[in-house]
Amino acid sequence: MTPLLQVKGIGKRYGAQIGCADVSFDLYPGEVMGIVGESGSGKSTLLNCLAGHLAPDAGQVIFDTRADGPEDTVNMSEPERRMLRRTDWAFVHQNARDGLRMSVSAGGNIGERLMAVGDRHYGAIRDRAIDWLGRVEISETRVDDRPTTFSGGMQQRLQIARNLVTSPRLVFMDEPTGGLDVSVQARLLDLLRGLVRELGLSAIIVTHDLAVARLLAHRLMVMKEGHMIEAGLTDQVLDDPQHAYTQLLVSSVLQV
């Protein structure tokens, strides 16, 4: 099977400081990769390099495009990357406000992404928006309400609907449950797990929460000071960590 994404030697520096260094892995269709580590470990820098928000200093990010097969997205033109972000890629921000148009209605937020890929029939766009609101457990009566009137959990679910409406094949998630109350986190995680399974999504999820990683990720990568120090199946890494740093991460959670 051809990998959906091949990451080869990705590196990013900020002056003398290492953001991430020589990170490589393959991601296959339908697979979820979790990236964990403490704040400052480089996991968000890596995610933003993979998603095209940051230009890496070294390495390749090879995506298996529908039209032309594997292509290095680092060398793509900005219009090509922008089209990928509208179609086959999606990015779920920790703060939903960063991924939504707060002055546009809930239905309009979902509809905008459909219009960006060429949909023009207002009735069909509205119907799909209502369908997706239901799929993320938001009442269709809120379709014309602005996200400013939604709770934090509802805003995050709306951001997920906006991202998934165009059936992307790869979703980048940056701390998708961060900043939410525990009960809201649990509901959102159940929703995400169901959508990943139902849609056969591939995803890369950055989180500092090992419980989130265990629930959502098939494989896990542990980062420290910009370097990948351990990787493997999620249960294997969390139940039998080999690196001293990973052992410390796991034990700190168990002691809470």
C-alpha positions in Angstrom: 0.0 0.0 0.0 1.3 3.5 -0.9 1.6 5.8 2.1 -0.8 8.7 2.0 1.9 10.9 3.5 5.7 10.4 3.6 7.7 12.7 5.9 11.4 12.6 5.2 14.0 14.4 7.4 11.8 17.5 8.2 13.8 20.1 10.1 13.0 23.7 11.3 15.2 26.1 13.3 14.5 29.5 14.9 18.0 30.9 14.9 20.0 28.8 17.3 16.8 27.1 18.7 15.7 23.8 17.2 12.0 23.6 16.3 12.2 20.1 15.0 15.0 18.1 13.6 15.3 15.2 11.1 11.8 13.8 11.7 10.7 11.0 9.3 7.6 8.7 9.2 5.0 7.3 6.9 1.2 7.7 7.4 -1.1 5.2 5.6 -4.7 5.7 4.5 -7.1 5.4 7.4 -4.4 5.7 10.0 -4.2 8.2 12.9 -0.8 9.3 14.2 -0.5 11.0 17.6 2.4 13.3 18.4 3.0 13.9 22.1 5.5 15.7 24.3 5.7 18.6 26.7 5.3 22.2 25.7 8.3 23.3 23.7 9.0 19.7 22.5 8.5 20.8 18.8 5.2 18.9 18.1 3.3 22.0 17.0 6.2 23.2 14.9 6.3 19.9 13.2 2.6 19.9 12.6 2.7 23.3 11.0 5.6 22.3 8.8 3.6 19.3 7.6 0.4 21.3 7.0 2.3 24.0 5.0 1.8 26.8 7.5 5.6 26.9 8.1 8.3 26.4 5.5 10.7 23.7 6.8 14.5 24.3 6.5 15.1 20.8 5.4 13.2 17.6 4.3 10.2 16.6 2.2 6.5 16.2 2.9 5.3 13.9 0.1 1.5 13.6 -0.2 -0.3 11.0 -2.5 -2.4 13.4 -4.5 -5.5 12.2 -6.3 -4.5 13.6 -9.7 -0.7 13.2 -9.9 0.2 10.6 -7.2 3.0 11.4 -4.7 4.2 15.0 -4.7 6.5 17.0 -2.4 4.2 19.6 -0.9 7.2 21.6 0.3 8.0 22.5 -3.3 4.4 23.1 -4.4 3.3 26.6 -5.4 1.2 28.4 -2.8 -2.0 28.2 -5.0 -1.4 24.4 -5.2 -1.1 24.1 -1.4 -4.1 26.3 -1.0 -6.2 24.0 -3.1 -5.0 21.0 -1.1 -6.1 22.8 2.1 -9.5 23.3 0.6 -10.0 19.7 -0.7 -7.8 16.8 0.6 -6.4 18.5 3.7 -8.1 20.0 6.8 -6.7 21.7 9.9 -8.5 21.8 13.2 -7.1 24.5 15.5 -7.0 24.3 19.3 -8.9 27.6 19.5 -11.9 27.2 17.3 -12.0 30.9 16.7 -8.8 30.5 14.6 -10.6 28.1 12.3 -14.0 29.9 12.0 -15.4 33.1 10.5 -17.0 34.5 13.7 -19.0 37.1 11.8 -20.6 34.5 9.5 -23.4 32.1 10.4 -22.8 28.5 11.3 -24.3 27.4 8.0 -22.2 30.0 6.2 -19.0 28.7 7.8 -19.7 25.2 6.4 -20.9 26.5 3.1 -17.8 28.7 2.5 -15.6 25.6 2.3 -18.1 24.0 -0.2 -18.1 27.2 -2.3 -14.3 27.2 -2.3 -14.3 23.9 -4.2 -16.8 25.1 -6.7 -20.3 24.4 -5.2 -22.7 27.1 -6.2 -26.3 25.8 -5.6 -27.5 27.6 -2.5 -30.2 25.1 -1.6 -27.8 22.1 -1.9 -25.1 24.0 0.1 -27.6 24.8 2.9 -28.8 21.2 3.0 -25.3 19.9 3.3 -24.5 22.4 6.0 -27.6 21.3 8.0 -26.7 17.7 7.5 -23.2 18.3 8.9 -24.5 20.3 11.8 -26.5 17.3 12.8 -23.4 15.0 12.4 -21.6 17.1 14.9 -24.6 17.3 17.3 -25.6 20.9 16.6 -29.4 21.5 16.1 -30.4 22.6 12.6 -32.2 25.5 14.3 -28.8 27.1 14.9 -27.9 27.1 11.2 -28.3 30.9 10.9 -26.7 31.7 14.3 -23.2 33.1 14.5 -20.5 31.2 16.3 -20.2 34.0 18.8 -23.4 32.7 20.3 -22.1 29.2 20.7 -20.3 27.6 23.6 -16.6 26.6 23.3 -17.5 23.0 22.7 -20.1 23.9 20.0 -17.6 26.2 18.3 -15.1 23.3 18.1 -17.7 20.9 16.7 -18.7 23.6 14.1 -15.0 23.9 13.2 -14.8 20.2 12.7 -18.0 20.2 10.5 -16.5 23.1 8.4 -13.3 21.1 7.9 -14.8 17.7 7.1 -17.7 18.8 4.7 -15.4 18.5 1.7 -14.3 14.9 2.6 -10.6 15.6 3.1 -8.3 12.5 3.2 -5.9 14.0 5.8 -6.8 16.1 8.9 -4.2 17.9 11.0 -5.4 18.5 14.6 -3.6 20.8 17.0 -4.7 20.0 20.6 -8.4 19.6 19.5 -9.7 19.2 23.0 -7.4 21.7 24.7 -9.0 24.4 26.8 -12.4 22.6 27.1 -14.0 21.3 30.2 -13.5 17.6 30.9 -17.1 16.7 30.2 -17.0 18.6 26.9 -13.7 17.0 26.0 -15.2 13.5 26.5 -18.1 14.3 24.2 -15.8 15.8 21.5 -13.5 12.8 21.7 -16.4 10.4 21.2 -17.5 12.5 18.2 -14.0 12.6 16.7 -13.4 8.9 17.1 -16.8 8.1 15.4 -16.1 10.4 12.5 -12.5 9.1 12.0 -13.9 5.5 11.8 -17.0 6.4 9.7 -15.1 8.5 7.1 -11.9 6.4 7.1 -9.9 9.6 7.8 -6.2 9.8 8.1 -5.2 12.2 10.8 -2.1 13.6 12.6 -3.0 14.8 16.1 -0.8 16.9 18.3 -1.7 16.6 22.0 -0.1 16.8 25.4 -2.9 14.6 26.8 -1.9 10.9 26.7 -5.5 9.8 27.3 -6.5 11.6 24.1 -3.7 9.9 22.2 -4.7 6.5 23.5 -8.3 7.0 22.5 -7.7 8.4 19.0 -4.2 7.4 17.7 -3.2 4.0 16.2 0.5 5.0 16.4 2.3 7.4 18.6 5.4 9.6 18.2 7.1 11.1 21.3 9.0 14.3 20.8 11.6 16.0 23.1 13.6 19.1 22.3 12.6 18.9 18.6 13.6 15.3 18.1 11.5 12.2 17.7 12.8 9.9 20.5 10.3 7.1 20.4 7.6 5.8 18.1 5.4 2.7 17.8 1.9 1.4 18.3 0.1 3.6 20.8 -0.6 0.9 23.4 2.9 -0.4 23.0 4.5 3.0 23.6 2.2 3.9 26.5 2.2 0.5 28.2 5.9 -0.4 27.7 7.8 2.9 27.1 11.4 2.3 26.2 12.9 5.8 26.4 13.5 7.4 29.9 11.7 10.5 28.8 8.6 8.6 27.7 8.7 6.6 30.9 8.6 9.9 32.8 5.7 11.3 30.7 3.7 8.1 31.3 4.5 7.9 35.0 3.6 11.6 35.6 0.1 10.9 34.2 -0.3 7.8 36.4 0.7 9.8 39.5 -2.0 12.5 39.0 
